[in-house]
Amino acid sequence: MGNCTASFDTEKGPDSLRGTAVYNESLQSEKRMVFKGSAKKAIELFSTKTNVSVAAALATVGSEKIKMTMTSTPGFIGDRHRIEVKNTQVHGVVDVYSSTPQIAGWSVVNTLQNITSPIVF
């Protein structure tokens, strides 16, 4: 993608982070950014919580270059993802919300496939 930057921001409910190194009970009542770094680091830290970021990284600048944040929001159901890609010619933003992680992953894959398709309906 040439000289390109990419970012991936995700929002999750605190219960989805149980069993990870960032979880503590204060997340149940306090909105907080629990991760900021590369997708590669997120994959290492949250191996089962980052399927959408892996797809975004592979489709853009790679896992070491994509900047990622993860926010925990009390009472939030599902996953919200925002992928932003910029270079000198293009600025694209893809927002995906799903009530389950499986839907979000396939939604991002399908959207990225449609973007690269010569004709999209």
C-alpha positions, -999 to 999 in steps of 0.1 A, spaced: 0 0 0 30 23 -4 37 49 23 6 41 44 -4 43 80 -31 22 96 -49 21 129 -72 -3 146 -94 7 175 -117 -17 194 -141 -13 222 -152 -43 243 -172 -50 275 -151 -58 305 -164 -94 308 -148 -102 274 -114 -94 289 -117 -118 319 -87 -142 320 -64 -117 303 -35 -98 319 -53 -64 317 -85 -75 335 -94 -63 370 -127 -56 387 -124 -18 383 -132 -23 346 -168 -32 356 -174 4 366 -147 25 348 -142 30 311 -105 27 304 -80 21 275 -65 -12 284 -41 -15 255 -21 8 232 6 -5 209 11 -26 177 -12 -54 167 18 -77 171 19 -69 208 -18 -72 211 -17 -106 195 9 -117 220 -11 -103 249 -47 -112 238 -42 -143 216 -78 -152 215 -93 -116 215 -76 -102 184 -89 -121 153 -103 -89 137 -70 -69 143 -51 -98 126 -73 -95 95 -69 -57 95 -31 -59 99 -27 -85 71 -49 -64 48 -30 -32 54 5 -25 68 13 -56 88 11 -65 125 42 -46 135 32 -13 119 -5 -10 125 -13 10 156 -39 -5 179 -59 6 209 -84 -14 230 -109 2 253 -130 -15 280 -165 0 285 -187 -11 314 -220 -26 302 -209 -26 266 -222 -57 247 -204 -70 217 -174 -55 199 -169 -22 180 -140 -20 156 -127 10 136 -100 5 110 -85 36 95 -60 35 66 -43 66 51 -18 74 24 -13 103 0 -41 91 -22 -66 74 1 -82 78 35 -105 49 43 -124 42 75 -143 10 82 -166 8 113 -180 -26 123 -201 -34 153 -213 -69 162 -229 -86 191 -205 -115 189 -168 -117 180 -174 -142 152 -197 -118 133 -172 -90 136 -143 -110 122 -162 -122 91 -177 -87 86 -142 -72 84 -129 -100 61 -159 -95 38 -156 -57 37 -119 -59 29 -125 -84 1 -152 -61 -13 -129 -31 -12 -103 -49 -34 -129 -63 -58 -131 -44 -91 -170 -44 -89 -189 -42 -57 -227 -46 -53 
